[in-house]
Amino acid sequence: MPKKRRSRGRSKGGKGRSELVRCSNCGMLSPRDKMKRVTSWVSLVEPTLAKELRAKGAYIARQRVMKNLCVSCAVHFGVSKVRSADERRGF
């Protein structure tokens, strides 16, 4: 059978089986090492109010949100792109 990717689409190396994790968007179960992990920062204050507070020198707290996206959701949201065969192989 042809080999599409050098890593077979995973980052586990020779570790054996890895646990399954739910996708934050669609709820699909995928191995942890196959998921695309995205970190985004969410402000707890409205943007207009935050702009005024920043002008006065106030510190505005942000919350870090970690998302685990399956491959199809990562492609849909532009986190990872569809690549040609030459770019994919990396040999």
C-alpha positions in Angstrom: 0.0 0.0 0.0 1.4 3.5 -0.9 2.6 5.6 2.0 1.1 9.1 1.8 3.0 10.8 4.6 6.3 10.0 6.3 4.8 10.3 9.7 1.5 8.6 8.7 -0.3 11.8 9.8 0.8 11.5 13.4 3.5 12.7 15.8 3.8 9.7 18.0 7.1 8.2 16.7 7.4 4.7 18.3 5.3 5.3 21.4 2.6 2.8 20.7 -1.1 3.6 21.2 -2.1 7.1 22.4 -5.3 8.1 24.0 -8.3 9.4 22.2 -9.4 13.0 22.5 -12.6 14.7 21.4 -12.5 17.5 18.8 -13.5 20.9 20.3 -15.5 21.7 17.2 -17.3 18.5 15.9 -16.8 16.1 18.8 -15.0 13.5 16.7 -12.7 11.0 18.6 -9.1 11.1 17.3 -5.7 10.1 18.8 -4.1 12.9 20.8 -1.0 12.9 18.6 -3.1 13.3 15.4 -5.0 16.3 16.7 -4.1 19.9 15.8 -3.8 21.9 19.0 -4.7 25.6 18.7 -4.1 28.2 21.4 -6.2 31.4 21.3 -6.5 34.3 23.8 -9.9 35.5 24.7 -10.4 38.9 26.4 -12.9 39.0 29.3 -13.8 42.6 28.5 -15.7 44.1 25.6 -13.4 45.5 22.9 -14.7 49.1 23.2 -14.4 49.1 27.0 -11.0 47.5 26.7 -9.8 50.3 24.4 -10.8 52.9 26.9 -9.3 51.1 29.9 -6.0 50.5 28.0 -5.9 54.3 27.2 -6.0 54.9 31.0 -3.2 52.4 31.6 -5.2 49.6 33.1 -4.2 45.9 32.8 -6.8 43.8 31.0 -6.7 40.1 31.8 -7.0 37.5 29.0 -7.9 33.9 29.2 -6.1 31.2 27.2 -8.3 28.8 25.3 -6.8 25.5 24.1 -8.7 23.8 21.3 -8.1 20.3 20.0 -9.2 20.1 16.3 -9.5 17.0 14.2 -7.8 17.1 10.8 -10.9 17.9 8.9 -11.9 20.8 11.2 -8.3 22.1 11.1 -8.4 22.2 7.3 -11.8 23.9 7.4 -10.6 26.6 9.8 -7.3 27.1 7.9 -5.1 25.8 10.7 -3.5 23.3 8.4 -3.6 23.4 4.6 -4.1 20.8 1.9 -0.6 20.2 0.4 0.5 18.7 -2.9 2.2 15.3 -2.9 5.7 16.8 -3.3 5.2 19.1 -0.3 3.6 16.3 1.8 6.2 13.6 1.5 9.3 15.5 2.9 11.7 12.8 1.8 
